[in-house]
Amino acid sequence: MSVEKENIAALEKKLMYHFKRKSLLRMSLTHRSYAHESSQDNMENNERLEFLGDSVLDLVISHLLMERYPNNSEGFLSKCLASLINEKTLAKMARSMQLGETLILGKGELLTGGRNKDSILADAFEAIIGAIYLDGGLKPAFKVIKKQFLPLIDGNIQFIDYKTQLQEIAQQAHRVIPNYKLLNQSGKDHERVFEISVIINGKVMGRGKGKNKKEAEQRAAKLALDKIAKKPAKKKRRSKSQS
């Protein structure tokens, strides 16, 4: 097996998707620099697939955010979406699956470190999503995107502003602003641990710990949001005129 085939097989394994049409996968990995230098007439590069993949990512991640945060505003969801679908994040995803090793680049890009450029990696990641969509449809594309992005959506405390999210809900439901109270701080100067509670209408809704106050507040806010999400909605009483 050639090095190229080995790299592609390894990429499919990381994606957990096996292409039926290998030509689509190859196209998704072909940068315009290679196509321009090729002697083959009208060789296709990954720009059209990148365009499609961007739209598929937008749709699927919007769907995942709507599911994960059912009570949040359009503004909050838009901020989350922008934090996920950007060059830096997509390039990081590409590096995690060693996508650079499989890219088909022109000599100029190879000499200038094209395999590790954020812009080229991010574009190739979007192109691969577009290729999966064309090869297998929305279902496998959804599965691949969910596998890659759900850990970010659920677990990255720095990516989501839970305090802003909680404040929006508290103001809408109770017309109050959450209050944060420092409960404890321990550890040596370089290993401080802060514990903070968040209070809404006099009730403690969550307690969080972190290496600084900001992180502890974010964790407390997340626990409060989880508690609110689990709380069953109150049924409206029917008036006598309705009975």
C-alpha positions, 0 to 999 in steps of 0.5 A, a space after each residue: 500500500 502506498 503512503 497516500 493510500 495509507 494516509 487516506 485509510 487512516 483518515 477514514 478510520 479517524 472520521 469513522 466514515 468509509 467513502 464509496 466514491 474515493 474521487 470525492 475524498 481526493 478532491 476534498 484534499 486537493 488544494 488549488 495550488 496543486 490543481 493550478 500546477 497540474 498538467 491535467 486540464 480542468 483538474 478540480 480542487 476542494 473549493 466547491 466542496 469547501 463551500 458546501 461543507 461550510 453550509 452543512 456545518 452551519 446546519 448541523 451545529 445549529 441543530 446541535 446547539 438548539 438541542 443543547 440550549 433550548 431556552 437560550 436566545 438567538 443572540 446566544 446561539 449565534 455567538 456559540 455558532 461563531 465560536 465553533 465555526 471559525 478558522 482556528 477551531 476548524 484547523 485544530 480539528 484538522 490537526 487532531 486527525 492529522 489532515 495535513 499529512 493527506 493534503 495534495 498541495 502544489 510545490 509552492 505551498 509545500 515549500 512554505 509550510 502549507 500542510 500546517 497553515 490554519 487557512 488551508 487546514 480549515 478549508 480542507 476540513 470543510 471540504 471533507 464534510 462537503 464530500 461526506 454529504 455528497 457521498 452518503 447524504 446528511 445522516 453520515 455527515 451529521 454523525 461525523 460532525 456531532 462526534 467532532 463538535 459535541 465535546 466542544 459544545 458540552 465540555 469547553 468552559 472557556 468557549 461558552 459564556 454560561 454566566 451570560 446565558 444564566 443572566 438572560 434566563 434569570 431576567 426573563 423568568 424572574 427579572 433579577 440578576 444572579 448574584 455570585 458569592 465567594 464561599 471559600 478559597 484554598 491552596 498555595 498562591 500558585 495553586 489557588 482553588 476558589 469556590 463560588 455559589 450563584 444565587 437567584 431570588 435568595 436560593 443557591 442554584 449552583 456551586 462551582 470551583 476553579 483556579 480563579 474566580 471567573 472560572 468558578 463563577 462559570 462552573 456555578 452558572 453551568 450547574 444552575 443552568 443544568 438544574 433549571 433544565 431538569 426542573 419540570 415546567 409548572 402547569 397553568 391553572 385553568 380558570 373557572 370559566 374554562 372548566 
